[in-house]
Amino acid sequence: MIDTMPFGTTGHSSSRVIFGAAALGGMRQERADELLPVLLNAGINHIDTAASYGDSELRLAPWLAEHRSKFFLASKTGDRSGSEARASLERSLERMGVDQVDLIQLHNLVEEDQWAEAFSPGGAVEALFAARDEGLCRFVGVTGHGLRIARMHIRSLNEAPFASVLLPYSHVLMQDDGYAADFNELASLCAEKGVAVQTIKAAARRRWPEDVPARFSWYQPIDDDDVLARAIQYALANRQVFVNTSSNGMVMTKTVQIADAYDGQPVSEAQLEADALAHGIKPLFDGAALEVI
């Protein structure tokens, strides 16, 4: 069974691997129904979805009708105005057939103008904390992509009592000195404030080549099982973070298997560097042209 640890100060002990329900976005219900029992079998007790993940929330609804009490349930909204964020949350509750989510997150809050709108009077931050006080959600978090997001999360945490953050974390990303410094500063702040740190893109190989159409996820996942195992183990070796599974369902099941078998030992830096060179593992973001997905 996959290990658990406290999800910040929420009082919930979440599995170190969190199910990234973006994998359900383009699935038929029958396929989703086949995939979801993997969670129970592996001890995964935390689901992360979003209003923008296609039909993901709808695919979860039949499962939640039977298993809601077994999972910490999180969703996201990309809206920045208060009225739109509130409406997004209410739609998510309706789509999933639940009265409350455990966590609602402001999705990809990284751009300056969007940050300013979200934190303004009548903005999404104010509305989502009001929804928390009304019982529509239990906690509020913030997520994002790119090399600037760790720094923006620090700014967000200094302005509001978010329960969690979510951002990219992988060996190749942490070779960027600026990102590594920001990530580590954010991690220290989260430890001080009791904020949970969720990570994404551990399984990423690179962006899809221009002549290859994207499949299942917008980035190309690592396609060698041994290399994938070391990449996932690198993230799990950081005992502060949770690892969210890929939007590629096949990679998701492999990630669960890797985490279930992981013995807690760190992975050799030399081996990770050799993997990156041999398999063309490259950063998905560069702070400039590649910043936007």
N, C-alpha and C positions, 0 to 999 in steps of 0.2 A: 504494500500500500504506500502511496505517496505521502511524504511527511507533511505535517501541518505546522503553522506557527501563527501567533497573533497578527491579525490584520490591523496594524496600527493600534489605536486605542478604541476600536469599535466594540471590543468584547467578543468578536468572532475569531475563532481559530480556523484560518483558511488553508486549503491545500497549497503547497508551494507552487504547484502548477495550476493555473487558472484557465478554464475553458474559454478561449476566444471564439465567441459564437458568430463572428463574421463568417466562419466556415459554413454556416447554415444558410447564408444569404441567398445563394442561387440553387439550393438543393430542393428536390422534390420532398414532400412530407415523408414518403416512405423511406427515402435514404436517411433523412434526419432521424427518424425513429429507429433505424438500425445503428446509427452512430452514437446516440445519446446514452445507451446503456453502458458504454465504455466508461463514462464518468463515474457511475456508481461502483463498477467493478474495480476501478483504480483508486477510489477514495477521493475523487475530486468533488469538492463541495462549494465551488465558487464559479459562477457564470458571468461573463462580461460580454454584453451585446451593445447595440446602439440603434437609435432611430434610423440611421443612414445605412445600416447593413442589410439592404435589400429586404427579403422576407424573413430575416433571422428571428425577429420577435414573434412573428406568426408561427414559425416552425417550433419555437419553444413552448407555445401556449398549451398544446396537448400534454406535453411532458410535465409542465409546471402544474397542470390541473391535478396530477397524481403525486408529484414529488416536490412541490414548492417548499415544504418545511425543511428539506434536506440541503437547500442551497442558499448561499449568500448571493443575491441577485443584483447585478449592476447593469445600468444602461447609460446612454449618453445623449446629449443634445448639442447640435452645432449652432443653435440659435443664440443670438447675443442680446436681444431685447427681452425684457422681462415677460411681456405678454406672450411672445412667441416661444420662449423657453418653457413657460408654464404649459402652454398648449401642447408642446412637444412631449413633455413628461406625461400629460394626461393621455395623449394618444398611445404612448408606449405602454402605459398601464392597461389601456383597453385592448391593445393588440396582444398583450401577453396574458390577459385575463386575470390580472392580479390587482389588489387594492393598494399595494405599496411595493416599492423597490427598496432594497437595502442601501443602494448607492446610486445617485444620479451624478453624472460627470459632465463638466463643460468640455466639449470635444475639440481637441486641437486648438487650444487657446494660446496662440503664439504671435500673431500679427498685432502690431501696436494699436491700430485703429479698432480692431475687434476687442482687444483687451480693454481699451478705454471705454468702449460701449458697454461691455459686459459688467464692468465695475462702476458704471455711472448710476446715479439715482434712477430707479425704475429699470435697471438692467437685469441681465440674466442671473448674476450672482445674488442680488437682493431677492429675486423671485424664487430661486431654488432654495435658499435658506428659509424663506417664508413657507414654501411647500414642505420643507422638513418639519417646521414647527407645526404644520397642519396634519402631519402624519402621512403624507404621500410618499415620502422617502425618509430614510433614517439618517443618511449622511450625504454629504456633497463632496465631490472630488474634481480633479482637473487633469486633462490628458493632453498629449501633443506629440508631434513628430519633429524631426530635423535637428540640426546642430545648435539652434538657438533655444530649444525648448527647456533645457535644464535651467538656464539663466532666467527664463520667463517664469518657470515654476517657483523659483526662489522668490521672485517678485510677488507672485500670486499668494504664496504662503505667508508672506509678510503683511498681506492685506486682509486675508480672510482665513477662518479656521477650517480649511479643507481637511478631510479625513484621509485622502490618498492622492497620489500623483501617478501618472503613467507616462513612460517615455522609452525611447530605444536604448538597448544595452546589448553589446556584443563585443567580442575580442577585437575585431577590426575597427569598430567605432572607438573603442577606448585607446587605440593607438593615436588618435587625434588628441594632441596635448591640450588644446583649448576645451574640447568637449569633455575629456577626462577630468580636467580641473573643475569644470562646472558641475559635472555629474557628482563628483566626490563632495563638493561643497553642498550640493542639494541633499545628498545622502546624509551628511552630518546634520543638516538642519532638520531633516525628517526624523532622524533619531532623537534629536533634542525635543521636537514637538510631538512625537508619537504618531507620525504620519506614515502610512503604508506606502511602499515603493513597488509599483508594478512595472514590469519591463516587457518590451516587445522587440521583435526582429532578431531574436537569437538564432533563428533558423534561416536567416536571409543569406543568399549567396551574392546577389548583385541585382541590378535592374535588368529586365528582359532586354536582350539585344534588339535593335530596331527591326531586324528582319525575322524575329520570332514573336508570334502573337502571345500575349499574356494569357495564362491559364490559372484559374482558381484564386490567385492572389496577384497583386500588381507588381510584385517583385519575384524574381526567380529564387526558389528555395534551394538549399543545399541538397544535392541529389545522391550523395554517397552516404550510406548509412553510418559508417564509422566516423566520417568527418562530421556528420550531423550530431552524432552522439557526443563528440568532444565539444561541439559548439554549445549544445544544451547544457552539458556538464559545467562548462565555463561559467554560464550564468547562474546555475544552481549553486556553484561553489561560493558565490557571494551570499552569505547567510542573511543578509538584510532584505533581499529582493524576492519578489514573486515573478514567475515566468508565465506570461500569457501565450497560449498556443497560437499557431499560425492560422490564417484564413484558408489555407489549403488543408482540406480534411485528411488527406493521406499523411501529410507531415504532422498533423495533429495527433493521429493515432501513434505514430512513431515516437513523437515527443513524450507521450504518456508512458510508453514502454521504456524509454530511456530513463525517465525520471523514476519510474518504479524500481528500476534495477540499480540506480545510482548509489554508490557507497560513500559519497561525501568527500572523496579525495579530489584535490585540485588537479587540473590538467596542465601538462607541461607547456610553458610558453613557447619553447622551441617547436613543439609539435603543432601548436596552433598556428604559428608563423609558417611552418611548412605546409600545413593544410591550405592556408590562404594563397600561398604561391602556387601550389599544385592544382588547385581547383578554382582559381580565379575569383576568390571571395573578395569583394570590394565594398566600400561604404556606400550606402544608399543615398547619403546626403553629403553636401559639400559646403553648406552655408551660403551658396549662391545659386547657380543654375539648377542644381539638383535638390534644392531645398523643398520644393513643392512636389507632392506626389501626383 
